[in-house]
Amino acid sequence: MKPKLLITLGCSLTEGVGCYNLDLLPKNPNQDYFLDLKLEKHSKRFLKYGWPNVLGNHLNYDLVINMGTAGIGPGGNIKDFISKWNSGERKIKKRLINLSDYEVLLYWWIPSPNRYSFYFEGEIETEHIGQSDSKLSKELLNKIGDYKVDMILETQFYLNVLKLFCEKHDIKLIWTTTEKYVEDSLDKENFSGIKHNELEDFHFNNENLYEKYHSFCKHPNEDGYELIAFRILQNLINKHNIRPSENFKVPELYYDGLSKHYLNIKVL
């Protein structure tokens, strides 16, 4: 039986942003403080306590590779993934990983489709259409007619590309979203089945516990990501017949996204 590998794609919600070292934060920080954060001081916690590693531990997988990147869009995710794994193998931290050696689950939490990604001077850059004051973002917003239609077409294209790659390499692909129009519009093949408003629902017994499960930057904290990982796990078991391995394991963990504050983080 092959060892098991979990690869995750997504934005900051997949990267694990929100799991801060509270000893390094001021008392009662507000959302504006996020812009002044030195994220490299918190990266190890993002990686360790974000939902991908928590899920990998629940599944007793052998290896977890988190490719979440804060601020990225669907196209950026797939450009990053395909460019790195096109040959079916990749060296991470001096270790050569061949996809054919593993039973692979690729889980994509699709970022907001209004994030368009481009290559710029050899690197993937992302524009947030309708949310950025940049000249390019404004020009794109003016040029696009029904922006949700065009953004869905872009996202469906990248989903199709990813499906073809996964079929070629015998990878189990599952995608999910917290955007209703994405859930309603994309091809449902490979869809998790988790409703867009369920993954981050923190209402319990008619009480809204949002503050308990979120950090000051509006991202989940480690308790929030633990709950998200558990919901994904239950969905994998009940909807996709993906169950934890029988033997208890602590998976080896790598970061392989585009966020540069991980450059000096050692393998966990």
VEXKOLVO-170469 format. One record per residue (C-alpha): residue number from 1; chain; residue in three letters; x, y, z negated. Coordinates in steps of 0.001 Angstrom, whole numbers, plus 500000, padded with zeros to 6 digits. Layout:
BEGIN
KEVO tinu dovex lumpa      x      y      z
KEVO  NUM     A   ala      X      Y      Z
...
***
This chain:
BEGIN
KEVO tinu dovex lumpa      x      y      z
KEVO    1     A   met 500000 500000 500000
KEVO    2     A   lys 501321 503429 500967
KEVO    3     A   pro 501943 506136 498358
KEVO    4     A   lys 499386 508951 498396
KEVO    5     A   leu 499959 512560 499389
KEVO    6     A   leu 497654 515549 498840
KEVO    7     A   ile 498261 518644 500994
KEVO    8     A   thr 496184 521753 500281
KEVO    9     A   leu 495617 524800 502481
KEVO   10     A   gly 493949 528065 501562
KEVO   11     A   cys 494513 531574 500229
KEVO   12     A   ser 495272 532850 496706
KEVO   13     A   leu 492525 530622 495315
KEVO   14     A   thr 494518 527613 496500
KEVO   15     A   glu 497905 529089 495661
KEVO   16     A   gly 496780 529313 492025
KEVO   17     A   val 496865 533078 491496
KEVO   18     A   gly 495325 533849 488125
KEVO   19     A   cys 497255 531388 485948
KEVO   20     A   tyr 499425 534048 484355
KEVO   21     A   asn 501893 533792 481529
KEVO   22     A   leu 499906 535913 479092
KEVO   23     A   asp 503031 536705 477061
KEVO   24     A   leu 504281 538741 480041
KEVO   25     A   leu 501103 540790 480473
KEVO   26     A   pro 500068 543963 478646
KEVO   27     A   lys 497023 543866 476441
KEVO   28     A   asn 493758 544173 478363
KEVO   29     A   pro 495212 544658 481868
KEVO   30     A   asn 492821 545887 484549
KEVO   31     A   gln 492629 544840 488190
KEVO   32     A   asp 494886 547688 489334
KEVO   33     A   tyr 497721 546194 487292
KEVO   34     A   phe 497856 543291 489754
KEVO   35     A   leu 499641 545519 492282
KEVO   36     A   asp 502511 546064 489840
KEVO   37     A   leu 502953 542415 488875
KEVO   38     A   lys 506227 540629 489495
KEVO   39     A   leu 504631 537434 490688
KEVO   40     A   glu 507849 535421 490608
KEVO   41     A   lys 507555 535471 486812
KEVO   42     A   his 504226 533636 487063
KEVO   43     A   ser 504758 531434 490135
KEVO   44     A   lys 505582 528288 488223
KEVO   45     A   arg 502290 528519 486358
KEVO   46     A   phe 500340 529189 489581
KEVO   47     A   leu 501786 526005 491014
KEVO   48     A   lys 501354 523900 487901
KEVO   49     A   tyr 497864 524978 486781
KEVO   50     A   gly 496172 525746 490117
KEVO   51     A   trp 493515 523293 491268
KEVO   52     A   pro 495720 521411 493811
KEVO   53     A   asn 498104 520058 491175
KEVO   54     A   val 495291 519469 488684
KEVO   55     A   leu 493387 517523 491350
KEVO   56     A   gly 496498 515551 492284
KEVO   57     A   asn 496912 514574 488636
KEVO   58     A   his 493270 513502 488380
KEVO   59     A   leu 493687 511390 491517
KEVO   60     A   asn 496971 509835 490290
KEVO   61     A   tyr 498581 510756 493616
KEVO   62     A   asp 502301 510423 494206
KEVO   63     A   leu 502919 513795 495813
KEVO   64     A   val 501173 517188 496004
KEVO   65     A   ile 502169 519885 498509
KEVO   66     A   asn 500426 523224 497932
KEVO   67     A   met 500435 525416 501063
KEVO   68     A   gly 498088 528097 499722
KEVO   69     A   thr 499162 531663 500487
KEVO   70     A   ala 497624 534746 498899
KEVO   71     A   gly 495887 537043 501390
KEVO   72     A   ile 496119 534681 504350
KEVO   73     A   gly 493311 533858 506771
KEVO   74     A   pro 492193 530661 508509
KEVO   75     A   gly 494424 531233 511530
KEVO   76     A   gly 497427 531923 509340
KEVO   77     A   asn 496882 528689 507435
KEVO   78     A   ile 496842 526606 510610
KEVO   79     A   lys 499746 528441 512244
KEVO   80     A   asp 501800 527812 509109
KEVO   81     A   phe 500771 524169 508776
KEVO   82     A   ile 501191 523142 512436
KEVO   83     A   ser 504487 524981 512869
KEVO   84     A   lys 505942 523157 509857
KEVO   85     A   trp 504456 519695 510376
KEVO   86     A   asn 504158 519468 514165
KEVO   87     A   ser 506705 516636 514370
KEVO   88     A   gly 505001 514707 511566
KEVO   89     A   glu 507859 515204 509157
KEVO   90     A   arg 509383 518069 507209
KEVO   91     A   lys 512237 518661 504814
KEVO   92     A   ile 511208 520434 501601
KEVO   93     A   lys 513815 521206 498948
KEVO   94     A   lys 516264 518839 500702
KEVO   95     A   arg 513740 515985 500688
KEVO   96     A   leu 512578 514639 504055
KEVO   97     A   ile 508840 513872 503953
KEVO   98     A   asn 507313 511825 506770
KEVO   99     A   leu 503527 511888 506980
KEVO  100     A   ser 503445 508336 508343
KEVO  101     A   asp 504932 507067 505076
KEVO  102     A   tyr 501866 508250 503108
KEVO  103     A   glu 498119 507951 502876
KEVO  104     A   val 497396 511651 503326
KEVO  105     A   leu 494453 513756 502185
KEVO  106     A   leu 494460 517288 503628
KEVO  107     A   tyr 492083 519604 501757
KEVO  108     A   trp 491431 523042 503283
KEVO  109     A   trp 489620 525697 501237
KEVO  110     A   ile 488965 527975 504198
KEVO  111     A   pro 489837 531630 503472
KEVO  112     A   ser 487581 534487 504486
KEVO  113     A   pro 487400 534572 508319
KEVO  114     A   asn 487762 538365 508425
KEVO  115     A   arg 491475 537785 507868
KEVO  116     A   tyr 493163 537681 511280
KEVO  117     A   ser 496746 536420 511444
KEVO  118     A   phe 499452 537286 513967
KEVO  119     A   tyr 503122 536605 514489
KEVO  120     A   phe 505064 539806 513848
KEVO  121     A   glu 508853 539835 514095
KEVO  122     A   gly 508912 536066 513679
KEVO  123     A   glu 506665 535894 510619
KEVO  124     A   ile 502930 535377 510083
KEVO  125     A   glu 501182 538610 509101
KEVO  126     A   thr 497498 538986 508231
KEVO  127     A   glu 495080 541866 508743
KEVO  128     A   his 491901 542032 506646
KEVO  129     A   ile 489333 543305 509140
KEVO  130     A   gly 486912 545716 507514
KEVO  131     A   gln 488856 545760 504249
KEVO  132     A   ser 492159 547334 505287
KEVO  133     A   asp 492947 550952 506096
KEVO  134     A   ser 495621 549982 508616
KEVO  135     A   lys 495325 551322 512154
KEVO  136     A   leu 495294 547807 513623
KEVO  137     A   ser 492525 546654 511304
KEVO  138     A   lys 490373 549659 512194
KEVO  139     A   glu 490955 549174 515927
KEVO  140     A   leu 490000 545496 515719
KEVO  141     A   leu 486869 546326 513747
KEVO  142     A   asn 485848 548885 516382
KEVO  143     A   lys 486527 546475 519243
KEVO  144     A   ile 484714 543457 517782
KEVO  145     A   gly 480959 543512 518362
KEVO  146     A   asp 479256 541071 516016
KEVO  147     A   tyr 482312 540443 513887
KEVO  148     A   lys 480874 537447 512052
KEVO  149     A   val 480222 535648 515346
KEVO  150     A   asp 483746 536272 516590
KEVO  151     A   met 485312 535358 513268
KEVO  152     A   ile 483390 532081 513145
KEVO  153     A   leu 484538 531252 516692
KEVO  154     A   glu 488126 531908 515618
KEVO  155     A   thr 487746 529750 512519
KEVO  156     A   gln 486040 526915 514418
KEVO  157     A   phe 488894 526932 516924
KEVO  158     A   tyr 491487 526546 514186
KEVO  159     A   leu 489399 523848 512517
KEVO  160     A   asn 489330 521956 515829
KEVO  161     A   val 493106 522246 516132
KEVO  162     A   leu 493535 520892 512623
KEVO  163     A   lys 491130 518004 513318
KEVO  164     A   leu 493135 516976 516385
KEVO  165     A   phe 496353 517022 514376
KEVO  166     A   cys 494806 514951 511604
KEVO  167     A   glu 493420 512395 514059
KEVO  168     A   lys 496858 512034 515633
KEVO  169     A   his 498546 511452 512283
KEVO  170     A   asp 495775 509409 510610
KEVO  171     A   ile 495118 512090 507967
KEVO  172     A   lys 491871 512402 506028
KEVO  173     A   leu 490683 516003 506473
KEVO  174     A   ile 488142 517731 504230
KEVO  175     A   trp 487261 521421 504309
KEVO  176     A   thr 485223 523564 501945
KEVO  177     A   thr 484215 527216 501647
KEVO  178     A   thr 482694 529763 499290
KEVO  179     A   glu 481253 531823 502193
KEVO  180     A   lys 477616 531064 503106
KEVO  181     A   tyr 477941 532094 506761
KEVO  182     A   val 480987 529828 507112
KEVO  183     A   glu 479120 526884 505615
KEVO  184     A   asp 476117 527559 507869
KEVO  185     A   ser 478098 528068 511086
KEVO  186     A   leu 480997 525620 511266
KEVO  187     A   asp 480807 522070 512577
KEVO  188     A   lys 479885 519949 509547
KEVO  189     A   glu 482218 517076 510424
KEVO  190     A   asn 484831 516878 507639
KEVO  191     A   phe 482814 519286 505444
KEVO  192     A   ser 483111 518579 501727
KEVO  193     A   gly 479381 518872 501121
KEVO  194     A   ile 479964 521296 498250
KEVO  195     A   lys 477580 524230 498625
KEVO  196     A   his 479245 527615 499073
KEVO  197     A   asn 477975 528864 495693
KEVO  198     A   glu 478807 525760 493661
KEVO  199     A   leu 482586 525669 493544
KEVO  200     A   glu 482932 528904 491580
KEVO  201     A   asp 479666 528810 489663
KEVO  202     A   phe 480390 529563 486014
KEVO  203     A   his 476819 529750 484689
KEVO  204     A   phe 476102 527290 481897
KEVO  205     A   asn 472795 527007 480004
KEVO  206     A   asn 471637 530297 481573
KEVO  207     A   glu 474773 532033 480313
KEVO  208     A   asn 477295 533639 482674
KEVO  209     A   leu 480777 532623 481512
KEVO  210     A   tyr 482614 534356 484360
KEVO  211     A   glu 484950 536242 482018
KEVO  212     A   lys 485927 533060 480185
KEVO  213     A   tyr 487034 531331 483392
KEVO  214     A   his 488629 534275 485212
KEVO  215     A   ser 491696 536419 484845
KEVO  216     A   phe 491805 540203 485021
KEVO  217     A   cys 492481 540067 488802
KEVO  218     A   lys 489127 538328 489456
KEVO  219     A   his 490820 535016 490238
KEVO  220     A   pro 490103 531943 488117
KEVO  221     A   asn 492416 531337 485179
KEVO  222     A   glu 493746 527875 484389
KEVO  223     A   asp 490452 526876 482726
KEVO  224     A   gly 488595 528013 485829
KEVO  225     A   tyr 490877 526057 488146
KEVO  226     A   glu 490547 522988 485919
KEVO  227     A   leu 486780 523163 486363
KEVO  228     A   ile 487121 523688 490125
KEVO  229     A   ala 489463 520693 490385
KEVO  230     A   phe 486984 518547 488467
KEVO  231     A   arg 484150 519567 490805
KEVO  232     A   ile 486258 518727 493839
KEVO  233     A   leu 487180 515384 492272
KEVO  234     A   gln 483550 514475 491616
KEVO  235     A   asn 482678 515425 495185
KEVO  236     A   leu 485516 513281 496577
KEVO  237     A   ile 484320 510298 494554
KEVO  238     A   asn 480592 510671 495202
KEVO  239     A   lys 480548 511949 498808
KEVO  240     A   his 483772 510682 500376
KEVO  241     A   asn 484563 507495 498462
KEVO  242     A   ile 487999 508839 497543
KEVO  243     A   arg 488848 507554 494077
KEVO  244     A   pro 491782 507973 491714
KEVO  245     A   ser 494567 505449 492127
KEVO  246     A   glu 494481 502720 489519
KEVO  247     A   asn 497974 503347 488182
KEVO  248     A   phe 498533 506532 486177
KEVO  249     A   lys 501022 508870 487828
KEVO  250     A   val 502203 512439 487487
KEVO  251     A   pro 502629 513600 491072
KEVO  252     A   glu 505762 515268 492325
KEVO  253     A   leu 504825 518855 493183
KEVO  254     A   tyr 506077 521201 495904
KEVO  255     A   tyr 505124 524669 497110
KEVO  256     A   asp 505293 525032 500905
KEVO  257     A   gly 503198 528112 501698
KEVO  258     A   leu 504360 531558 502770
KEVO  259     A   ser 504421 533436 499451
KEVO  260     A   lys 508026 534458 498921
KEVO  261     A   his 507932 534593 495129
KEVO  262     A   tyr 508410 530798 495076
KEVO  263     A   leu 511848 530832 496702
KEVO  264     A   asn 513689 530082 493470
KEVO  265     A   ile 511104 527779 491897
KEVO  266     A   lys 512413 524290 491301
KEVO  267     A   val 510407 521179 492096
KEVO  268     A   leu 508023 520244 489283
***
